[in-house]
Amino acid sequence: MKKILLILLVLANLISCKTSSENEGKYTRERTEIQHKNVQFPEYRGFVNDFNNIFTHDQIQDLEILLHEYEKQTSNEIAVVTINSIEPYDQIQWYTTDLANYWGIGSKGRGNGLLILLDNNKKKIWISTGKKTEKILTDKIVKQIIDSIIIPEFKKDKYYDGIVKGVEEIKVKWN
């Protein structure tokens, strides 16, 4: 009798685990399908994609060189995006992650990409990391970089300085 009860408990546990993992995948697929519905992401221009025109021409060139040199030295790719709106998304982290995936930031299969996105309209910034990158640049580290390095510069309307200082700190932590 005890063996039958034990077997039933094990089977019930296996069924609930399978249902749980199926629901997690379903949630992700549904979110992605909803988020991609009628979404037209901007086309990738390079390491710096200033769609909101907050940087000068010289700042874009300097940032491009900085990011290109880093990619050549490490194979890690960092892209910077400024944008006016993340619509139809309501969560900046989903938009940033989906845009990074759409553009293919990082080397295929290596998970070594990182996208910094500034939604100037909503005054929000997010850093999305690739699968392997997030093991080094954890959410805690990324949040600390945003809160203590980037945002203080943004509050002084020094967007370029905030991004450059943030990128420099990312480079230090990522190596």
C-alpha positions in Angstrom: 0.0 0.0 0.0 2.8 2.4 0.9 4.5 1.7 -2.5 1.4 2.5 -4.4 0.9 5.7 -2.5 4.6 6.6 -3.1 4.2 5.9 -6.8 1.1 8.0 -7.0 2.8 10.9 -5.2 5.8 10.7 -7.6 3.5 10.7 -10.7 1.5 13.6 -9.4 4.7 15.6 -8.8 6.0 14.8 -12.3 2.7 15.8 -13.9 2.7 19.1 -12.0 6.3 19.8 -13.0 5.6 19.2 -16.6 2.5 21.5 -16.5 4.5 24.2 -14.8 7.3 24.1 -17.4 4.8 24.0 -20.2 3.0 27.1 -18.8 6.4 28.9 -18.5 7.0 28.3 -22.2 3.5 29.2 -23.1 3.8 32.5 -21.2 7.0 33.3 -23.1 5.5 32.5 -26.5 2.3 34.4 -25.8 4.3 37.4 -24.6 6.5 37.3 -27.6 3.6 36.9 -30.0 1.7 39.7 -28.4 4.7 42.0 -28.4 5.7 41.2 -32.0 2.2 41.8 -33.3 2.3 44.8 -35.6 5.8 45.7 -34.3 8.2 47.3 -36.8 11.6 47.5 -35.2 14.0 50.2 -36.6 16.8 48.9 -38.8 20.2 48.5 -37.3 22.6 51.3 -38.2 25.7 50.2 -36.3 26.9 50.2 -32.7 25.2 53.5 -32.1 21.5 53.9 -33.2 20.5 57.4 -32.2 16.9 57.5 -33.4 16.1 60.3 -31.0 18.9 62.6 -32.1 20.4 63.3 -28.6 24.0 62.9 -29.6 26.1 65.1 -31.8 27.7 63.8 -35.0 31.1 63.8 -33.3 29.7 62.0 -30.2 28.2 59.3 -32.4 31.5 58.8 -34.2 33.5 58.7 -30.9 31.1 56.2 -29.4 31.1 54.0 -32.6 34.9 53.9 -32.4 34.9 53.0 -28.6 32.3 50.2 -29.2 34.0 48.9 -32.3 37.4 48.7 -30.7 35.9 46.9 -27.7 34.2 44.4 -30.0 37.5 43.8 -31.9 39.4 43.2 -28.7 36.9 40.9 -27.0 34.3 39.8 -29.5 31.7 41.2 -27.0 29.2 43.5 -28.8 27.6 46.5 -27.2 25.0 48.5 -29.0 23.4 51.8 -27.9 19.9 52.9 -28.9 18.0 56.1 -28.3 14.3 55.9 -29.2 11.1 58.0 -28.9 8.8 55.2 -28.1 8.7 51.5 -27.3 5.0 51.1 -28.4 3.2 48.8 -28.7 5.3 47.4 -25.8 4.5 48.5 -22.2 7.7 47.1 -20.6 11.0 48.5 -21.7 12.9 45.3 -20.8 10.8 43.3 -23.2 11.3 45.8 -26.0 15.0 45.9 -25.4 15.4 42.2 -25.3 13.3 41.6 -28.4 15.1 44.4 -30.3 18.5 42.9 -29.3 17.3 39.5 -30.5 15.8 41.0 -33.7 19.1 42.7 -34.5 21.2 39.8 -33.5 23.5 41.7 -31.1 26.5 39.6 -30.2 28.0 36.6 -31.9 25.5 33.9 -32.9 25.4 31.1 -30.4 27.8 32.9 -28.0 25.3 35.1 -26.0 27.9 37.8 -25.9 25.8 40.8 -26.7 24.5 43.8 -24.7 22.0 46.5 -25.7 21.6 49.8 -23.9 18.3 51.4 -24.7 17.2 54.9 -23.7 13.5 55.7 -24.2 13.8 59.5 -23.9 10.0 60.0 -24.1 9.4 58.0 -21.0 12.7 58.8 -19.4 13.6 55.1 -19.0 16.8 53.2 -19.7 17.4 49.5 -19.8 20.3 47.2 -20.4 19.6 43.9 -22.0 22.3 41.2 -21.8 22.8 38.0 -23.8 22.5 34.6 -22.1 26.2 34.2 -21.3 26.7 37.9 -20.7 24.1 37.9 -17.9 26.2 35.4 -15.9 28.9 38.0 -15.6 26.9 41.2 -15.8 24.1 40.2 -13.5 20.9 42.2 -13.0 22.3 43.6 -9.8 25.5 44.8 -11.5 23.6 46.3 -14.4 21.2 48.1 -12.1 24.1 49.5 -10.1 25.7 50.8 -13.3 22.5 52.5 -14.4 21.6 53.9 -11.0 25.1 55.1 -9.8 26.8 56.0 -13.1 24.4 56.6 -16.0 21.4 58.3 -14.4 23.4 60.9 -12.4 24.8 62.1 -15.8 21.4 62.0 -17.4 20.0 64.2 -14.6 22.5 66.8 -15.7 21.3 66.4 -19.3 24.7 64.8 -20.1 23.4 61.8 -22.0 26.6 61.2 -23.9 28.7 61.3 -20.8 26.3 59.0 -19.0 26.4 56.4 -21.8 30.2 56.6 -22.2 30.8 56.3 -18.4 28.3 53.4 -18.3 30.0 51.6 -21.2 33.4 52.1 -19.5 32.1 50.5 -16.3 30.5 47.7 -18.3 33.8 47.0 -20.0 35.6 46.8 -16.6 33.0 44.4 -15.2 32.7 42.3 -18.3 36.4 41.5 -18.7 
